[in-house]
Amino acid sequence: MRVHPCSSVAGILSSILLLSSFIPQAYAEEITVPELYRQHCAECHGDNRLGGMGPALLPAVMRRLEPEQAVGVIAEGRPATQMPAYGDKLSTTEIQALVDYIFTPPATMPAWSESAIETTHRLLVPRDSLPVAPVHEADPLNMFVVVELGDHHASILDGDSFEVLKRVPTRYALHGGPKYSPDGRFVYFASRNGWIAKFDMYSLQYVAEVRAGINTRNLAVSADGRYVMVANYLPNSLVLLDARDLRLLRIFEVADDHGNGSRVSAVYDAPPRQSFIAALKDIPEVWEIRYADNPLPVYKGLMHDYRMEEGVIDRGPFPVRRIKLDDYLDDFFFDQSYTHLIGAARNASNGQVVHLDVGRKIAELELDGLPHLGSGITWEYQGRTVLATPHLKKGEVSIIDMENWKTIKRIKTEGPGFFMRSHENTPYAWVDVFFGPNRDKVHIIDKRSLEIVRTLRPEPGKTAAHIEFDRNGEHALLSIWDNEGAVIVYDAETLEEVRRLPMVKPSGKYNVHNKITRSAGTSH
């Protein structure tokens, strides 16, 4: 797909570039700050600061980051992200100049209206023109989508033969978590710059696309296959699309009771609840938006008498239920019933369990190493269900009893990890060591003993990350996260390498069956 320029975004570019005139004169004499930004920041955050692989760098977006904190982020990098440290590349003066630059607001705050979304909508292939059966011989439920970040492509992989059926271009900075329709036929992509695309896994072609925001985090597909919900950093919104053709249905402006907007960290589908669950970055709330045809009413504020319905009631469609918490939740995990939400703030020292039915916190978790709960998995251990999660600041995996919410073991690893995966048909859980000097290693944990039984080093010096299993749990696929990288296929029983597929910085790999069945061994 060609990337089409957006006139609305381009229109504000000139005003943003004028920001250099606001930089203190002492800095201007030593360095051209816009050029400094272009050299070190634009590749990830966009030439116009509206975001790309990284978030938008505008003061209205960075509400929870103070300028003095930003100095530390630029100098030291940021855990759990691709943000590197620049303290050894830039002087103190240069770092301060960049901070002043990104905290200077543009003359006009960028917006992305209903008309802007509708203007970008394209139906590429009408539904009645699509084939009724796959045009390939692969098992439709054992296919993978492999996101290749290095050159903005996705490979469609046969999970039986491990042959690439097709390699297709994607929009810039594709998010690592594409989502499937409930039957697995279609996959929906979300790019950091707001583009949403629908791809047909039968005919291996794009069906539709639309730009739903300026700086987008992710998307979710409803369990009934009718809706796609998009989470945006910029503007502060949730955007509801028709899953058939990506036509705009509704925009939800995200703000608190006082009108203060919030970035949306992520949105998830909760199938048993027939609702979308949204994590908010700047408001200590969780939003639940029901998509059932006859949703339960949402009572807003105090009710004098529920029986007499004396109060403000939202009957829908798509009523918004706001669950207020005592801390921000940036990262989520759900139990299989979607009754409990387990979350953690990026700057907190613990996690919290929220009972979604009653709408309040019921427990705190001992999670002090910045857990990556979005990569958490579960399995049965000694007759009870346990949650396992890696940590982004600590070399350990926490094992938590999901009945009493107590930590039953901390498994020491050789460094902080990012992704953890398993499968119902394997006794092993795999966790990478994404951060630090041992990033080229991956640990294999026996789910029966809760011990590391083997450590692999697939390619010395290159980051090994993100494992995903095939449909039957017979093979584990691992990424070498490098432009001259690969997807390595392992025998899940013997733990021996079976095949190596060269790819360009492959990140996530997503198996159709495991995703649509909500396997306990992978993210949802």
Secondary structure, DSSP 4 states (H G I P E B T S, - for coil): -PPPPPHHHHHHHHHHHGGGGGS-HHHHHH--HHHHHHHHTHHHH-TTSS-SSSPP--TTT-TT--HHHHHHHHHH--TTSS----TTTS-HHHHHHHHHHHTSPPSS-----HHHHHHH-EE-S-GGGS-SS-SSSS-GGGEEEEEETTTTEEEEEETTT--EEEEEE--TTB-S--EE-TTSSEEEEEBTTSEEEEEETTTTEEEEEEE--SEEEEEEE-TTSSEEEEEEEETTEEEEEETTT--EEEEEE-B-TTS-B--EEEEEEEGGGTEEEEEESSSSEEEEEE-SSSPPPEEEEEEEETTTTEEEEE--SSPEEEEE-SS---EEEE-TTSSEEEEE-TT-SSEEEEETTTTEEEEEE---S-B-GGG-EEEEETTEEEEEEEBSSSSEEEEEETTT--EEEEEE-SS----EE--TT-SEEEEE--SSTTTT-EEEEETTTTEEEEEE-SSTTS-EEEEEE-TTSSEEEEEE-STTEEEEEEETTT--EEEEEEESSEEEEEEHHHHHTT-TTS--
